[in-house]
Amino acid sequence: MTEHVDPDLAGRAAATRVVVVGGGIAGLVAAWECARIGMPVTLLEATGRLGGSIETVRLDGIAVDLVADAVPRGPGALADLIDDLGLRELVEPAATEVVAIAAAAPNRPAGAVQVTPLPQHLAGIPANTWAEPVRRIVGAAGVWRAYLDRLRPPLTIGRQRSLGDLVRTRMGARVRDRMVAPLSVGLYGVEPELVDADLAVPGLSAALTRAGSLSGAVGQLLPDAPSGDGTDAGATTSGHPRRGTLRGGLSTLVSALTERLRDLDVDIRLDAPVVELRPLDDGWAIRTSTPASSAGTEGAGSAEEGAGAPVGTTADGGADRAAGAEASGSPTPTDMTADIVVLAATAGSIAALLTTLGVRVEVPVAPVRDVVTLVTDAATPTSGPDAGRAAPALVCAVPGASAAATLVDAAAMWPSVAAAAGPERRVLRVALVAGDGDGDGGGDDDDDGYATGRAAGVESDAALVARAYHEAVAVFGSGVGEVRAAAHRRVTLMPPASTLDHADRATSARAAVARLGGVAAVGSWLSGGGLATVVGDTVEEIESVRRETLFGRH
């Protein structure tokens, strides 16, 4: 049955020119949502490829995601997008979702770590403070202090927005520092004090009032553990993994979406940074610094071979250019006009453009990570305390205990990666705490919580690979053999939506942008980090733009 399309609405859509600035997942989804109703769309990406932090490369012949690697398996806008693109059969669940904590090992040489899987928890808060893993992580004194949570009289229980303050008050500093902080800081770059407890763990305050203790509240909520992209990192309890990936890498999503955009005649231009945005009487003028050239699918971030690069160099993953997409000669300005402009680039670049229009927005300060992906031999474990260690697939370090914030065994987490690697290789991703301070929302793109960039900073790639390898051996043991291939990306983490100041900052920024008329802004600096969060927020924001365009302001 063919849907009836109002010819007036169809004509209005066809007459509305849209320019999307930024080719990460937010920009791609924005372009898709506009083009699918008949709006002519031009997408401008400042770099040589699409996808932003979604980047799959081949290292030693294995397709590996370098930064973003997972999607939630529950319902939502991202799930709908996967279905619309016909990718549902490629979704595979995580083989494990157990999270471990790496803490300084007692009575061991400096730098040695003790890896302990977290017991049942939500955002690192244990349901049973007497569980043996809790004792291993926080020590006997920490366990006894945490037990006081059960003894506090109900009248002292009040609503506490800050997750860090709540945990410290109820269970003590050791639980906060060694169980909660490794997850919030390691995964999201946010101190627990800056996390909204009820956004990170929905229903926590109400459950706390009912149960009379924080551990009791977690116990009540565990069967219905949330599956969002904030600081929820609770272990699955239902036996059904909440996270998944796409076989072949998440760039499959970018490639499929790019193909759909091409089918809808979207004009995709790579290496086209926007240098000026100027209001006109009937729309906007946009100037880029390079000649226009449409992209082919090769610019969609698809996997390419990176194993040929010497160990320690940055594999040029996803940086191949589409036929004709490379500009020849010196860049020259290119002008175009639009009725609607969607800003989907980095927070820093968007803020710079808006400043030229007299609009100032607050850009979140975010930490930097040097993410190093290693393909190593799977060595035979030696004897000693590390022999045969089988660490979980995701390890979060206690801040200060390791140079790494998180470590991921991708072959242990994803069955398709394990099958490609075989028993003789390991695929490890190490997120090192960068040494040159906080980021400012810059980078190649700003989509699902990361702004990605090429190698930068004071350390060479070779030094970063060596440091990442050292941390991997410290955590995963002597079963980590020699490095066969490596890739490095520098990323700036965008804070999740569960941070205390996020909603006010995003609302203020969007209100300022809306006053310009004909301009919208999307991306993780407004939605909060997380691929699903960004996609959902972008769909909602563009739906508002479409309704206003087709039906007028209500």
C-alpha positions as CSV (number, residue, x, y, z in Angstrom):
1,M,0.0,0.0,0.0
2,T,1.4,3.4,-1.1
3,E,1.3,6.2,1.4
4,H,-0.6,9.3,0.3
5,V,1.8,12.3,0.2
6,D,0.3,15.8,0.4
7,P,1.7,17.5,-2.8
8,D,1.9,20.8,-1.0
9,L,4.1,19.3,1.8
10,A,6.2,17.4,-0.8
11,G,6.7,20.6,-2.7
12,R,7.6,22.5,0.4
13,A,10.1,19.9,1.3
14,A,11.7,19.8,-2.2
15,A,12.1,23.6,-2.1
16,T,13.9,23.6,1.3
17,R,17.7,23.5,0.8
18,V,19.6,21.9,3.7
19,V,23.3,22.1,4.4
20,V,24.6,19.8,7.1
21,V,28.0,20.7,8.5
22,G,29.8,17.7,9.8
23,G,30.0,14.1,8.6
24,G,30.1,12.1,11.8
25,I,27.1,10.0,12.9
26,A,25.1,13.0,14.0
27,G,25.6,14.7,10.6
28,L,24.9,11.5,8.6
29,V,21.6,10.9,10.6
30,A,20.6,14.6,10.2
31,A,21.2,14.4,6.4
32,W,19.2,11.1,6.3
33,E,16.3,12.5,8.2
34,C,16.0,15.5,5.9
35,A,16.7,13.7,2.6
36,R,14.2,10.9,3.3
37,I,11.3,13.4,3.1
38,G,12.5,15.0,-0.1
39,M,14.6,17.9,1.1
40,P,17.7,18.5,-1.1
41,V,20.7,18.1,1.2
42,T,24.4,18.9,1.0
43,L,26.7,17.4,3.6
44,L,30.1,19.1,4.3
45,E,32.8,17.1,6.1
46,A,36.0,18.9,7.0
47,T,38.2,15.7,6.9
48,G,38.8,13.1,4.2
49,R,36.3,10.5,5.5
50,L,32.9,10.1,7.1
51,G,31.9,8.5,10.4
52,G,33.8,10.5,13.0
53,S,34.7,8.2,15.9
54,I,33.2,5.3,14.0
55,E,36.3,4.0,12.3
56,T,37.0,0.4,11.3
57,V,40.5,-0.6,10.0
58,R,42.3,-3.8,9.2
59,L,45.1,-4.6,11.6
60,D,47.1,-7.7,10.7
61,G,44.1,-8.7,8.5
62,I,41.5,-8.3,11.3
63,A,38.7,-5.7,11.0
64,V,38.9,-3.7,14.2
65,D,37.0,-0.7,15.5
66,L,39.5,1.9,16.8
67,V,37.2,3.9,19.1
68,A,33.5,3.4,19.1
69,D,32.7,-0.3,19.0
70,A,29.3,-1.0,20.6
71,V,25.6,-0.4,20.2
72,P,22.9,-1.1,22.8
73,R,20.6,-4.0,21.8
74,G,17.4,-2.5,23.2
75,P,14.8,-0.4,21.4
76,G,15.4,3.1,20.3
77,A,16.3,5.4,17.4
78,L,19.6,3.6,16.8
79,A,17.9,0.2,16.6
80,D,15.4,1.7,14.2
81,L,18.2,3.0,12.0
82,I,19.9,-0.4,12.0
83,D,16.6,-1.9,10.9
84,D,16.0,0.7,8.2
85,L,19.4,0.0,6.8
86,G,18.9,-3.7,6.7
87,L,21.7,-4.5,9.2
88,R,19.8,-6.3,11.9
89,E,21.3,-9.7,10.9
90,L,24.8,-8.3,11.4
91,V,24.2,-7.4,15.1
92,E,26.0,-9.8,17.4
93,P,25.8,-9.7,21.2
94,A,28.8,-9.2,23.5
95,A,30.2,-12.5,24.7
96,T,30.6,-11.0,28.1
97,E,29.7,-7.8,29.9
98,V,31.6,-8.3,33.2
99,V,33.6,-5.3,34.2
100,A,36.8,-5.6,36.2
101,I,38.7,-3.1,38.4
102,A,42.5,-2.7,38.1
103,A,43.9,-1.4,41.4
104,A,47.4,-1.2,42.8
105,A,48.4,-4.6,43.9
106,P,49.3,-4.9,47.6
107,N,52.8,-6.2,48.5
108,R,53.8,-6.1,44.8
109,P,56.3,-3.9,43.0
110,A,55.3,-0.4,42.0
111,G,53.2,-0.4,38.9
112,A,51.8,-3.9,39.5
113,V,48.0,-4.1,39.4
114,Q,45.4,-6.5,40.9
115,V,42.5,-7.2,38.5
116,T,39.2,-8.0,40.2
117,P,35.8,-8.6,38.4
118,L,33.1,-6.4,39.9
119,P,30.3,-8.3,41.7
120,Q,26.6,-7.4,40.9
121,H,26.5,-3.6,40.8
122,L,25.1,-0.5,39.2
123,A,27.5,2.2,38.2
124,G,30.1,0.5,40.4
125,I,27.8,0.5,43.5
126,P,27.8,-3.1,44.9
127,A,24.6,-4.8,45.9
128,N,26.4,-6.9,48.5
129,T,29.2,-5.1,50.3
130,W,30.4,-8.4,51.9
131,A,31.1,-10.0,48.5
132,E,34.7,-11.2,48.3
133,P,35.5,-9.1,45.2
134,V,34.4,-6.0,47.2
135,R,36.9,-6.9,49.9
136,R,39.7,-7.4,47.3
137,I,39.0,-4.0,45.9
138,V,38.4,-1.8,48.9
139,G,40.0,-3.9,51.7
140,A,38.6,-5.0,55.0
141,A,38.4,-1.4,56.3
142,G,36.5,-0.4,53.2
143,V,34.0,-3.3,53.6
144,W,33.2,-2.4,57.2
145,R,32.7,1.3,56.3
146,A,30.4,0.3,53.4
147,Y,28.4,-1.9,55.8
148,L,27.5,1.2,57.8
149,D,25.2,2.0,54.9
150,R,22.9,-0.7,56.2
151,L,22.9,0.6,59.8
152,R,22.2,4.3,59.1
153,P,18.7,5.2,60.3
154,P,16.1,5.9,57.6
155,L,15.6,9.4,58.7
156,T,19.1,10.3,57.5
157,I,18.2,9.3,54.0
158,G,17.5,12.2,51.7
159,R,17.7,13.0,48.0
160,Q,21.2,13.5,46.9
161,R,21.8,14.4,43.3
162,S,25.5,13.9,43.2
163,L,26.4,10.2,42.7
164,G,29.9,10.7,44.2
165,D,28.6,12.5,47.3
166,L,25.9,9.9,47.8
167,V,28.3,6.9,47.6
168,R,30.9,8.6,49.8
169,T,28.3,9.5,52.4
170,R,26.6,6.1,52.5
171,M,29.4,3.7,51.8
172,G,32.6,5.6,52.3
173,A,35.5,7.0,50.3
174,R,37.0,3.7,49.3
175,V,33.9,2.5,47.5
176,R,33.6,5.8,45.8
177,D,37.3,5.9,44.8
178,R,37.9,2.3,43.9
179,M,34.6,1.0,42.6
180,V,32.6,4.0,41.3
181,A,35.3,6.4,40.1
182,P,37.0,3.8,37.8
183,L,33.8,3.5,35.8
184,S,32.8,7.1,35.7
185,V,36.3,8.5,35.1
186,G,37.6,5.6,33.0
187,L,34.7,5.2,30.7
188,Y,33.3,8.8,30.5
189,G,36.0,11.1,31.9
190,V,33.7,12.4,34.6
191,E,34.3,12.5,38.4
192,P,31.5,10.8,40.3
193,E,30.6,14.1,42.1
194,L,29.6,15.5,38.7
195,V,27.2,12.7,37.9
196,D,23.4,12.9,38.5
197,A,22.6,9.8,40.6
198,D,19.1,9.3,39.2
199,L,20.2,9.8,35.6
200,A,23.1,7.3,35.9
201,V,20.9,4.8,37.8
202,P,17.2,5.6,37.1
203,G,15.1,5.1,40.2
204,L,18.0,5.0,42.6
205,S,16.6,7.7,45.0
206,A,13.2,6.1,45.3
207,A,14.7,2.6,45.8
208,L,17.0,4.1,48.4
209,T,14.0,5.4,50.3
210,R,12.2,2.0,50.1
211,A,15.2,-0.1,50.9
212,G,16.8,2.1,53.6
213,S,20.3,1.5,52.3
214,L,22.2,2.1,49.1
215,S,23.2,-1.5,48.6
216,G,19.6,-2.6,49.2
217,A,18.5,0.0,46.6
218,V,20.9,-1.5,44.0
219,G,19.7,-5.0,44.8
220,Q,16.1,-3.9,44.1
221,L,17.1,-2.3,40.8
222,L,19.4,-4.9,39.4
223,P,16.7,-7.1,37.7
224,D,15.7,-4.0,35.8
225,A,19.1,-2.6,35.2
226,P,19.0,0.3,32.6
227,S,20.7,0.1,29.2
228,G,21.5,3.8,28.5
229,D,24.7,5.4,27.4
230,G,25.3,7.4,30.6
231,T,27.4,6.1,33.5
232,D,25.3,2.9,33.7
233,A,27.9,0.2,33.6
234,G,26.2,-2.4,35.7
235,A,26.8,-6.0,34.9
236,T,24.0,-7.8,33.1
237,T,21.8,-10.0,35.3
238,S,19.4,-11.4,32.9
239,G,21.8,-13.5,30.9
240,H,20.9,-11.4,27.8
241,P,23.7,-9.0,26.9
242,R,22.6,-5.4,26.6
243,R,25.5,-4.4,24.2
244,G,26.3,-5.6,20.8
245,T,28.3,-4.7,17.7
246,L,28.1,-5.2,14.0
247,R,30.1,-8.0,12.4
248,G,32.7,-6.5,10.3
249,G,32.8,-3.3,12.4
250,L,30.6,-0.3,13.0
251,S,31.8,1.3,9.8
252,T,29.3,-1.0,8.2
253,L,26.7,1.3,9.6
254,V,28.4,4.4,8.1
255,S,28.8,2.7,4.7
256,A,25.2,1.6,4.6
257,L,24.0,5.1,5.6
258,T,26.2,6.8,3.1
259,E,24.9,4.6,0.3
260,R,21.3,5.5,1.3
261,L,22.2,9.2,1.2
262,R,23.7,8.7,-2.3
263,D,20.6,7.0,-3.4
264,L,18.7,10.1,-2.3
265,D,21.0,12.4,-4.2
266,V,22.6,13.9,-1.2
267,D,25.7,15.9,-2.2
268,I,28.5,14.7,0.1
269,R,31.7,16.7,0.1
270,L,34.8,15.7,1.8
271,D,37.8,17.9,2.8
272,A,35.3,20.8,2.9
273,P,35.7,22.7,6.2
274,V,33.2,25.5,6.7
275,V,35.0,28.8,7.2
276,E,32.1,31.2,7.2
277,L,28.4,31.2,7.9
278,R,26.5,34.4,6.9
279,P,22.8,35.3,7.2
280,L,20.9,36.3,4.1
281,D,17.5,37.8,3.7
282,D,16.0,34.4,2.8
283,G,18.4,31.9,4.3
284,W,22.1,31.4,4.9
285,A,25.4,31.6,2.9
286,I,28.0,28.9,3.6
287,R,31.6,29.2,2.5
288,T,34.0,26.2,2.5
289,S,37.8,26.5,1.9
290,T,38.1,23.8,-0.7
291,P,36.5,23.1,-4.1
292,A,33.4,21.0,-4.1
293,S,33.7,17.3,-4.9
294,S,31.2,14.5,-4.2
295,A,32.3,11.5,-2.1
296,G,32.0,7.9,-3.1
297,T,31.5,5.1,-0.7
298,E,35.3,4.8,-0.1
299,G,35.1,7.9,2.1
300,A,32.6,6.1,4.4
301,G,35.1,4.9,6.9
302,S,35.1,1.3,5.7
303,A,37.8,-1.1,6.9
304,E,41.2,-0.9,5.2
305,E,44.4,-2.7,5.8
306,G,46.7,-1.1,8.4
307,A,49.0,-3.9,9.1
308,G,51.6,-2.8,6.5
309,A,52.5,0.2,8.6
310,P,55.4,-0.3,11.0
311,V,54.4,-1.0,14.6
312,G,54.1,2.4,16.4
313,T,52.8,4.3,13.4
314,T,49.2,5.4,13.1
315,A,47.4,3.1,10.7
316,D,45.6,5.4,8.2
317,G,42.3,3.8,9.0
318,G,39.4,5.1,7.1
319,A,41.4,7.9,5.6
320,D,41.2,6.7,2.0
321,R,39.7,9.3,-0.3
322,A,36.8,8.8,-2.6
323,A,37.5,9.0,-6.3
324,G,37.8,12.6,-7.1
325,A,37.5,13.7,-3.5
326,E,41.0,15.0,-3.1
327,A,41.5,18.6,-4.1
328,S,44.3,19.5,-6.4
329,G,46.3,22.6,-6.0
330,S,45.7,25.3,-3.4
331,P,42.3,25.4,-1.6
332,T,39.9,28.0,-3.0
333,P,36.6,29.2,-1.4
334,T,33.3,27.6,-2.4
335,D,30.0,29.3,-1.6
336,M,26.6,27.9,-1.4
337,T,23.2,28.9,0.1
338,A,20.7,27.1,2.2
339,D,17.3,27.6,3.9
340,I,18.4,25.4,6.8
341,V,21.8,24.8,8.3
342,V,22.4,21.9,10.6
343,L,25.6,22.2,12.6
344,A,26.9,18.7,13.4
345,A,30.6,19.3,13.6
346,T,32.8,19.5,16.7
347,A,31.7,21.6,19.6
348,G,34.8,23.9,19.2
349,S,34.3,24.5,15.5
350,I,30.5,25.1,16.0
351,A,31.2,27.6,18.8
352,A,33.7,29.4,16.6
353,L,31.2,29.8,13.8
354,L,28.5,30.9,16.2
355,T,30.8,33.5,17.7
356,T,31.1,35.2,14.3
357,L,27.3,35.6,14.4
358,G,27.4,37.1,17.9
359,V,26.2,33.9,19.6
360,R,28.2,32.5,22.4
361,V,27.7,28.9,23.7
362,E,29.4,27.1,26.5
363,V,31.6,24.2,25.2
364,P,32.1,21.4,27.8
365,V,35.7,20.8,29.0
366,A,36.5,17.2,28.3
367,P,39.4,14.9,29.0
368,V,41.7,13.5,26.3
369,R,42.6,9.9,25.8
370,D,45.2,8.3,23.6
371,V,43.5,5.1,22.3
372,V,45.9,2.5,21.1
373,T,44.7,-0.7,19.5
374,L,47.1,-3.6,19.5
375,V,47.1,-6.9,17.7
376,T,49.6,-9.2,19.5
377,D,50.6,-12.8,19.5
378,A,48.9,-14.9,22.1
379,A,51.9,-16.0,24.1
380,T,52.1,-19.1,26.4
381,P,51.7,-17.7,29.9
382,T,54.8,-18.0,32.1
383,S,54.8,-19.1,35.7
384,G,54.3,-16.6,38.4
385,P,51.5,-14.5,39.8
386,D,50.3,-13.4,36.3
387,A,50.3,-16.9,34.8
388,G,47.1,-17.9,33.0
389,R,45.3,-14.7,34.1
390,A,41.9,-14.5,32.5
391,A,40.9,-10.9,32.9
392,P,37.4,-9.8,31.8
393,A,37.0,-8.2,28.5
394,L,36.6,-4.7,30.0
395,V,38.9,-3.4,32.7
396,C,38.6,0.0,34.3
397,A,41.6,1.3,36.3
398,V,41.4,3.0,39.7
399,P,42.5,6.6,38.8
400,G,46.2,6.9,39.5
401,A,46.8,3.1,39.6
402,S,47.6,2.8,36.0
403,A,48.6,5.0,33.0
404,A,45.5,3.4,31.3
405,A,42.0,4.5,32.0
406,T,40.4,1.4,30.4
407,L,41.6,-1.7,28.6
408,V,39.4,-3.9,26.3
409,D,40.1,-7.4,25.1
410,A,38.1,-7.1,21.9
411,A,38.5,-10.8,21.0
412,A,37.1,-11.7,24.3
413,M,34.2,-9.3,24.0
414,W,33.2,-9.8,20.4
415,P,32.8,-13.3,18.8
416,S,33.4,-12.1,15.3
417,V,36.8,-10.5,16.3
418,A,37.7,-13.7,18.2
419,A,36.9,-15.8,15.1
420,A,39.1,-13.5,12.9
421,A,42.0,-13.4,15.4
422,G,42.0,-17.2,16.0
423,P,43.8,-18.7,19.0
424,E,47.2,-17.3,18.0
425,R,46.4,-13.6,18.2
426,R,44.9,-11.1,20.7
427,V,43.2,-7.8,19.9
428,L,43.5,-5.3,22.8
429,R,42.5,-1.6,23.0
430,V,44.1,0.6,25.6
431,A,42.9,4.1,26.5
432,L,45.8,6.0,28.0
433,V,45.3,9.1,30.0
434,A,46.8,11.8,27.8
435,G,49.4,14.0,29.3
436,D,48.7,17.4,27.9
437,G,45.6,18.4,29.7
438,D,41.9,18.6,28.9
439,G,40.3,18.9,25.5
440,D,38.0,21.6,24.3
441,G,35.7,19.7,22.0
442,G,38.0,19.8,19.1
443,G,39.0,17.0,16.8
444,D,37.9,15.5,13.5
445,D,34.3,15.0,14.5
446,D,31.9,15.1,17.4
447,D,29.3,12.4,17.2
448,D,28.9,9.6,19.7
449,G,30.8,11.0,22.6
450,Y,34.2,11.3,21.1
451,A,36.0,13.9,19.1
452,T,38.6,12.0,17.2
453,G,41.9,13.2,15.9
454,R,45.1,12.0,14.4
455,A,48.2,11.5,16.4
456,A,49.0,14.6,18.5
457,G,50.7,15.6,21.6
458,V,54.2,15.2,23.0
459,E,54.6,11.5,22.7
460,S,55.3,9.7,19.4
461,D,53.1,6.9,18.2
462,A,55.9,4.5,18.9
463,A,56.2,5.7,22.5
464,L,52.4,5.4,22.9
465,V,52.3,1.9,21.5
466,A,55.1,0.9,23.9
467,R,53.3,2.4,26.9
468,A,50.0,0.8,25.9
469,Y,51.7,-2.6,25.5
470,H,53.2,-2.2,29.0
471,E,49.8,-1.5,30.5
472,A,48.2,-4.4,28.6
473,V,50.8,-6.9,29.9
474,A,50.3,-5.5,33.5
475,V,46.6,-6.1,33.3
476,F,46.2,-9.2,31.0
477,G,49.3,-11.0,32.1
478,S,52.1,-12.7,30.3
479,G,49.7,-14.2,27.8
480,V,50.1,-11.0,25.8
481,G,52.8,-11.7,23.2
482,E,54.7,-9.5,20.7
483,V,52.9,-6.7,18.9
484,R,52.1,-7.5,15.3
485,A,50.2,-4.3,14.4
486,A,49.0,-1.2,16.1
487,A,46.9,2.0,15.5
488,H,46.6,5.1,17.6
489,R,43.8,7.7,17.7
490,R,43.6,10.7,20.1
491,V,40.0,11.3,21.3
492,T,38.3,13.9,23.4
493,L,35.5,12.4,25.5
494,M,32.2,14.3,25.5
495,P,30.5,14.2,28.9
496,P,27.4,11.9,29.1
497,A,23.9,13.3,29.6
498,S,24.0,12.2,33.2
499,T,26.4,14.9,34.2
500,L,24.8,17.5,36.5
501,D,25.2,20.5,34.3
502,H,24.5,18.9,31.0
503,A,20.8,19.6,30.6
504,D,21.1,23.3,31.5
505,R,24.1,23.8,29.2
506,A,22.5,22.0,26.3
507,T,19.2,23.8,26.7
508,S,20.9,27.2,26.8
509,A,23.0,26.4,23.8
510,R,20.1,25.3,21.7
511,A,18.0,28.3,22.7
512,A,20.8,30.6,21.5
513,V,21.1,28.7,18.2
514,A,17.3,28.7,17.7
515,R,17.2,32.5,17.9
516,L,19.2,32.7,14.7
517,G,16.4,31.2,12.7
518,G,17.0,28.4,10.2
519,V,19.9,26.9,12.2
520,A,19.9,23.7,14.3
521,A,22.7,22.1,16.2
522,V,23.3,18.4,17.0
523,G,26.1,16.2,18.3
524,S,27.3,14.7,21.5
525,W,28.1,18.0,23.2
526,L,24.4,18.7,23.1
527,S,22.9,15.2,23.5
528,G,25.5,13.7,25.8
529,G,28.0,11.0,24.9
530,G,27.0,7.6,23.5
531,L,26.1,6.5,20.0
532,A,22.5,5.7,20.8
533,T,22.1,8.9,22.7
534,V,23.4,11.0,19.8
535,V,21.3,9.2,17.2
536,G,18.1,9.6,19.3
537,D,18.7,13.2,20.0
538,T,19.5,14.0,16.4
539,V,16.3,12.3,15.1
540,E,14.3,14.3,17.7
541,E,15.9,17.6,16.8
542,I,15.6,17.1,13.1
543,E,12.0,16.1,13.5
544,S,11.4,19.5,15.1
545,V,13.1,21.2,12.2
546,R,11.1,19.3,9.7
547,R,7.8,20.0,11.4
548,E,8.5,23.7,11.6
549,T,9.5,23.8,7.9
550,L,6.5,21.9,6.7
551,F,3.8,23.1,9.1
552,G,5.1,26.3,10.5
553,R,5.9,27.3,14.0
554,H,3.3,26.2,16.6
